[in-house]
Amino acid sequence: MTLYYTLVFVLLVAEMSIFGMLIVPLPYSAKRKLFTFISESPIVAKFQYGMKITFIFILILFIDSVNRVYAVQMELSKTKKSSNPGMMEGSGRMEVQARKFYSQRNMYLCGFTLFLSLILNRTYVMILDTLRLEEKVKRYEGDPKASGKDSKRLDQAGEAGEIGKLKNIIAQKDKELQAMKSQSEGLSREYNNLGDQMTTKDGTPKKDK
């Protein structure tokens, strides 16, 4: 296995370990502190940014491995259809089969690494949303521990995700609606002023001189 595929395998093992840590049942307070630290740590943010770039390279490796698998498969099919069946005997057949095996292995390795990265991201978001909902339930129940700094940080971390994006979109739409209302009121005033100028006091239209 080449160096970059070895690094991909190491990353896959790391993702499996992180996924196992995420699904391990922990006490609520410990889980809240852990995810608060992950959401606010600048080191973790830089690490996540670097991992996004790494996954782009892994996607390139995945596409390359798919092309290699397709090329080897086409080579096998052409050899089987050729007039000389002896070409698929001995060391030549073993060499083609080995290239097919390595190409498929690299394809599965990169594919599972990318797929597990999506699962990790979604699992993290779901756990964060669950913690926020549990925090709200504890507030409704009157738990004094649910109004601390960690709960506020979890709310801010949740707003930084999908819910925060939706709130920003709604706020922007509200601003646009207010601007349209102000424009409509201005046009209505101008229309009324123009109507007053075009009519006389007794309600009859003014005649042009």
Secondary structure, 3 states (H helix, E strand, C coil): CCHHHHHHHHHHHHHHHHHHHHHCCCCHHHHHHHHHHHHHCHHHHHHHHHHHHHHHHHHHHHHHHHHHHHHHHHHHHHHHHCCCHHHHCCHHHHHHHHHHHHHHHHHHHHHHHHHHHHHHHHHHHHHHHHHHHHHHHHHHCCCHHHHCHHHHHHHHHHHCCHHHHHHHHHHHHHHHHHHHHHHHHHHHHHHHHHHHHHECCCCCECCCC
